[in-house]
């Protein structure tokens, strides 16, 4: 009887040891999971600029090999830590909204850092450094490197002479290292145009010389919040007070330049990046996309250079007379006074449509930035409504759009 009790106790003790080992393993796995989650949360907070809440799932895939014959050595390329970090960066990159007037800084993982915009009105984007930091040389330096014949004319005090140069994508990224975004699709520059100078008068009441401003026009492939690719024309330029120079183009001084930009933006917006279905197909589609964007930008460069040669012969009065015949000058006025029934959403393009008087139709971004204007006949407008190409903008969309307009108008 006593021996039987000892055998039962032994068996019970055996089960207890197994149970303790299992509990220990479970605690270790739970600790590993908590450590992984805490690490991902911290990496996300750092990568997203301090945000605590992710707007989409973060998929973590870890590929590693553990070799028992080598003292349980773990092998992974890249390292496990780097794999986790890359997964988090990829997730946050899909959440970051494209910021007009700024480029993406890969070192800071942000389009809101101090490196993302030109530090002075005469600076343009000159490419990325090895560590993915945007470089902002003076326009004249770029034109000299390009051996542009009009570089001297941009410093003339009379007239509005300007010069433009096309720069291909590879020239902008050739110094950039792969680990700092060279092959990234977060902000993939397909090509750009730099041009200037445009002279803007000082604000009313300020007794100072106006700004002499350079611009960068970039065709960029970006991702929306769902990860879908699209191509946009990013217009980059700053005034000395830090405001966006694109807004100043809406005035009467550089309307022909604005026309060229609006045309380039419309053509660029029609480009459609292909979804990746295979390495060979994706590579071919990428080359075709770059070629198409470069063609648009080269034509834009020629148009801007031609304006530079013609600008001496045009007067401000002629410019004002010309713009009065086009709906562009009424864009902000019509948008600010639009009734609810005059606001629509273009689902295919992701834009806001404002129906003005006298057949005027204006296209805005959801952030309130004017894209283009045109004259449409009533039957053309009704056709778009009937096909549900344009849908009435809902209450929340109207509220956000008007809030953006008030910010742009300084109200």
C-alpha angles and dihedrals in degrees: 000000000000092000090051090054091051091050091051091047090050091051090046091049090051092053089047092055091049090048091050091050091050091049090049091052091048091051090049091050091047090050090050091051093048091048091050093049093047090049093049091048091052093046090048093049090050095044095045096050098257101320114145100193122068117213095208140030117279111223113207118194117178121190115192140142123220115202113204090186090061097054091280093299116180119223123193134157112226096022120263090251092051091049091054092046092049091050092052093047091050090052094049091044089061090053097050112100118223108259114214115226093025137082126220118263109212095193092057094031089226145100090209101064126105091261095058098080137042112276093215138020094253095054127099134184110278101178138272128304121231090272094048098259114147114245121215113195123172116274092241091059091055093046091050091051088050090048090233113184093215099057093108094050095062090071095055113122095213127065125004102275114169138177130209135198134188119225122192123229097248092056089056095050106030094103094045117105121229094240088056097056108280092138096029123127093205090095111357112182112211095185140309148216124220120197144159177358108251115170120218124191117242119260115278113279095023115115099208140102116276125250124277101209136190125203138210120204113195130186102212135181109217138167127241123218092278092052096251115144125237137165122235136177108235114203111203125188138122135208120218091260090058096253123134112270091211089073091055090057088069089073125088098265105078106021095138089055089050090053091055092049093047090052092049091048092051093050093044091051090060093062112105120201113217120239113247110260099155139354095253095045092045092050092050093047091048092054091048091050093050091048092051093048091046091052091054092047094048090053089048090052092053092048092051093047089051090052089053090058093044098044095086090061097051127081129211089242090058090050092053092049090050096051093049087069093056130069094230094088091058097050101103092036092053093043094050092051098038118130121225092260091057095060120088139168124229102211095190095054098028092232138129119244120210118194111209132182126282094032093301115153122184129194119210136175115243086255090063098256115143113239105174145325133217144168113253127183118237093251091053091054092046091050091056091049093048093051088047089238084131118039126187109268110248124236095263092047091051091049094051093043093051090046089055091048092052090052092051092046091048095240 
